[in-house]
């Protein structure tokens, strides 16, 4: 009776390849040990989708880095593999065991004795759940894939509706051509009138050689049918305590906090912000665009996704392009800082370019980060303003302001 039922069970499990073995057994009553052996044999057989994933991985294990085509092939197979097991509510432990048995996991397990010459390209890490604060009806799962030598671990984040285990969509920080990205933080908004949600994610390049590795931010809207990207941009940023890039959502506003880089050896980084308002299906940059006066100068001059005139007078805006070019023409240093009484009070920040006779003085109003505004660019400090000593540090322009 057991032998007649087993082929059906094996077929349901996707292990029908074992059925012929059972029909060839003699017509005698099996012992308990024989039946147990059959089940052990069945458990040891690789499931078809695992075999496919393992084959794709083996095909890349002699590569120094994954090509885009191989990455996408492995990624698609791995995500489908995870979908099947999430739908069946299998445990993370059983998934890890299955991948280990298939030879898909890294060869190095002892982080204290890593061999930098031993590549894990063509291998993956087991899937793992990502916790989402204050959200109960979603399941977030990360699928890590090694894309290049030593520390090149690229993470794809998959989002599921928790009750149905239906995939809503997936995101990652970039493709191998721009580096392997790991997830720094994730924030999720509430459902909108059409059942969609906003997902904000911060990412960092997986790199063991520098704390200046690249960062990126994304804003996506998912509804289970489509995944619409509202924003994807790189950040020039330094690692910091906690998440390298911290994402948060409040209503229709999405905020990313990070340590932004400055083109300066004395003040190489500063507390930074990228804040967006979701309007009519678009992510629109909003104030504050910086959290420090030094950061405001750099952000306003770069004007990557802002309109400079929104944060400056017409006179200052006219001088912006020429000033940005001048600052890139040579080595510069912070020369002086002064505070002029109002109304409104104005901070003057003088920058001297090597071999140039005059400084560039930025005149900035506003005591809060959200109020900062460039009101002028001049060649010298205004007489009568109170000069602030910066010989012992650049806190006057590098300290974080209240919002």
Secondary structure, DSSP 4 states (H G I P E B T S, - for coil): -HHHHHHHHHHHTT-GGGHHHHHTS-SSPPPHHHHHHHHHHHHHSPPHHHHHHHHHHHTTTT-SB--HHHHHHHHHHHHHHHHHHHHTT--HHHHHHHHHHTT-S-S---GGG--TTS--TT-BPPPEEE--TT--SEEEEEEEEEEETTTEEEEEEEEEETTTTEEEEEEES--GGG--EEEEEEEEPPP-TTS-EEEEEEEEE--SS-TT--EEEEEEEE-SS-EEEEEEEEE-EE--SS-SSEEEEETTEEEEEEEEE-S-SSS-EEEEEEEEEEETTEEEEES-S-SSHHHHHHHHHH-SSS-GGGGB-HHHHHHHHHHHHHHTSS-EEEEEEEEE--SSPEEEEEEEETT-SSEEEEEEE-SSGGG-EEEEEESSPPTT-EEE--TT--HHHHSPPP-
